[in-house]
Amino acid sequence: MSYDALRHFADSWGLVAMVGMFLVFVGWTFLPRARAEHERAAIMILEDEEQANG
């Protein structure tokens, strides 16, 4: 595969693949089953701070 062919492939399908992966990763965070994990992560730093302060 020549450089020009590889660049053409990356410019067209590479961009489509990156946009698709971005949408999957962003959508993954909004799945209902992940809510508990995200809530736990959101308060985790506050719990550590409360324990340190007594």
C-alpha positions in Angstrom: 0.0 0.0 0.0 1.5 3.3 -1.0 1.6 6.4 1.2 -1.1 8.2 -0.9 -3.5 5.2 -0.7 -2.9 5.0 3.1 -3.5 8.7 3.5 -6.7 8.6 1.5 -7.9 5.6 3.6 -7.1 7.4 6.9 -8.7 10.7 5.7 -12.0 8.9 4.8 -12.5 5.8 6.8 -10.2 6.6 9.7 -12.2 9.7 10.5 -15.4 7.7 10.4 -13.9 5.1 12.7 -12.7 7.7 15.2 -16.1 9.5 15.2 -17.8 6.1 15.7 -15.6 5.2 18.6 -16.1 8.6 20.2 -19.9 8.2 20.0 -19.7 4.7 21.5 -17.4 5.8 24.4 -19.7 8.8 25.2 -22.8 6.7 24.9 -21.3 4.0 27.1 -21.2 6.5 30.0 -24.9 7.1 29.8 -26.0 3.5 30.1 -28.4 2.9 33.0 -26.3 0.1 34.5 -23.3 2.5 34.9 -25.3 4.9 37.1 -24.3 3.4 40.4 -20.6 3.3 39.5 -20.7 6.9 38.4 -22.5 8.0 41.6 -20.0 6.2 43.7 -17.1 7.7 41.8 -18.6 11.2 42.2 -18.7 11.0 46.0 -15.6 8.9 46.5 -13.3 12.0 46.7 -15.6 13.6 49.3 -15.6 10.5 51.4 -11.8 10.4 51.5 -11.7 14.0 52.5 -14.2 13.6 55.3 -12.2 10.6 56.7 -9.0 12.6 56.6 -10.6 15.6 58.4 -12.1 13.4 61.1 
